[in-house]
Amino acid sequence: MKIYVVGSSKNKFLPLDNIREKFLINQPHEGDNIDFLNPWYCELTGLYWLCKNSNEDIVGLEHYRRYFVNNKSNLLSEKEINDILKDNDVICRKWDFIKRTNGRMHTAWTYLSENTKQYILKFLNTLEKNEKFFILNCLQNLTYFGQCNMFICKKKIIDDYCNWFFEHCTCFTKNDLNKYPRCIGFVSEFIFSAYLMYKKYKIYWNCVDEYDKLLTKKIAVF
């Protein structure tokens, strides 16, 4: 089991346990990688690397200031993760629009910027009809999604997602990337949990502690 915690050498990290490892986006990585695309792919540069290079049976992705935790705010342990995955397929972080916007917004589609909507639709237009309308329906009707491309699951599940996502995101041109930095990361963030639902995986929505950039203040617990 290995959880890759994405950040840069300039960031502070919580003390990591033996199942967590830093993935520093501003340092070169051996093996198959897309380091040069990080300005647009964000934490997906770490996702791509773990898909292509990790041999662990269970893998995960966290952020230097966002971590899966238990009810005591301790990092979710290997035993706790294994216990959760006995009856579930994927651990994700739930972002509830009603709760997080005090009822002002209820779905992703009311929350998203027009730029993000356009890029998501461009991606969805490359999919088979059933996939496209299922994911779009989730964005337009569900009151939550799996935030930040964070997850823990069997590697086979994330390998399948990566093979699917990275194939279809070739629809974006160099001009698209230059017009909207971080666009690929945003597209994946908003469709990831809908993809999991389409594939009928059982999602376990686990608590996440989120901190400010200096890790001096906890700003959210969901």
N, C-alpha and C positions, 0 to 999 in steps of 0.2 A: 504494500500500500504506500502511495506517495501523493501528497497534496502539494502542489506548486503554488507558492505565494508570490503573486506578481507585484513588482514595484521596480524602483530604480536604486542605484547605489546612493542616491541623495536622500532616499526615504528612510524613515525609521520603521522598524518592524517590532511586533511583540516578540518576546522570547519564544522560539519555535521548539517543538518537541521532535522526536525522532522520526515522525511520519511526515513532517513538513520540511520543505526546502525552498529557498528563495529562487525566484526566476527574475533576474535583473534585466530589464528591457534595454538598458543603455550599454550592455556589454555583449560582445560577440558570443555566439553559441556554436559548439561543434555539432556536426550532424546536419540533417535536413532541417532548414529553418527559413523563416520569412522576416528576419530581423529588420531588413530595410523597409518593410511595409508597416512598421509599428505606428507611425503617425496616423494611419487610417484604420488599422486593425486593432489597436489598443491591446487589451489582454489576450486577444486572439492570437497574437504572436506566440504567447506562452502555450495556448491551447494547441496550436499547430505543432509546436515543438514536442509537446508531450505525446501527441498522437503519433508522430513519426519516430520518436526516439525512446519513449519509456517502455519498459518491459514489465511494469507492475500490473498485477491483476486488478487492483482497484486504484483509481486515480481521482484527483480533484483539483479544483482551481479556487483560490481565495485571493484577496487583495491585501496589500500591506496594512491597510486600515480597516478591513472588513473580514471577519472570521466567523466560521460556524462554531457555536458554543453550546454548552449544556445549560441546564436551568440554574447553575451556579456561576455562570459567565466564565467557566473554564473552557479552554479549547476542546472541541469535540475529540475524544480519544479514539484510538484504534478499536478498542472493545466496543465503545458506544456506536461507532460507525458500523461495525460488523453486525451489531444487534439490530440496528435500524434496517440494514440492507437484507436481513433475513426475510422480512415481509414487505420490502419496498425495493424499487429498482434504482431510483435516483434521489439524492438529497439536493434540494434547491433552496433558494431564498425567496420568500414571497414578498412582493411589493403590492400592497393593497391601496388602490387609488382612492377609495372613499376615506380610509383611515389617514393616509398620508397627505391628502389635500383638504381635510376637514369637510368632506362632502362636496367640494366644488367640482370635482371631476370623478367620473365613475369608470371610465374605460381608457385603454391605451389610446384609442383613436381620438378621444377628446383631449388627451394630454399631449400628444405628439406635435412637434412643429411640422409645418408644411414640408420643409426640406426632408425631414425624416420619413414622413408619409410617402413622398415621391420616391425615395430610395427603396423603401420597403416594397412598394407596389412594383417597382422595376424588377426587384428580386423575385417577388411572387409570380410575376408574369413569365418567368422561366420554368415554373413548376408544372406538374401535371394538374389538371383541373381540380381533382378531389383534394390534393394537398393545398393548392392555392386557396380554395374557398373555406377549407377547415381552418387554416391559420388566420385568414382574414376575419372569419367569424369570431375567432378567439379575441383578436385585437379589438373588434368592434363591440363585443358583448360581454366578455369577462371583466370582472372588477379587479383583477389581479394578474400579475405575470411573474416570471422568475427573473429577478433582477441581477444585473452585473455579470452575466455569464458565469456565475458561481455554481458549482456542483460538486458532488462526490458520487461516483458510480463505478460499476465494472467497466474496464477499459473498452470492451467490445461495444458497449452502448455509445460511448463518446467517439470511438473510431468510426462507427456508422454515421453519426451526426457530422463529423468532420468531412468524411468523404462526400457526403451529400451537400453540406454547406459550401465548402471550398470549391466544389465543381460549379455550383450555380452562381457564386458571387463573382465569377469571371465576367458576368454581364456588365459590371461596372468598368467604365473606361478611365483612362488617365485623366481626362477632363473632369469626370465625375469626382474622382478622388481629390483633385486640386480645388474643386469648388466647395467641397464639404469635408474638411478634415474630420477624422474619427467616424466617418459614415459607416464603414463595414462593421466596426465594433457595435455601433448602435443598432444596426439591422439585426445582427445575431442576438443581441441582448433582448430585443422585443419579440423575436420569434422562437427562441430556444425552447421555452416551456410548452409553447403550442405544438412544436415539432414532437416533443416527448409525448404529449397527449394524443397526437395523431397516430403515433406508433403504439399507443395504448400502454405506455410505461406507467407504473405507479409511482407518483411523486410524493416524497415526504418533505413537507415544508418545515425546515428547521430554523431555529432562532439564530440570528446573526447579531454580533456586536459591531457597531460602526463607530469609528473615532475620527477626530479631526486629523489634519495632516501631520501634526506633531505628536499624535497619540497621547495628548495631555488631557483630552476631554472626550468622554463618550457622548456622541451626538444622537445615536439611535439604537434602539433595541427592538427588533422585530423578528 
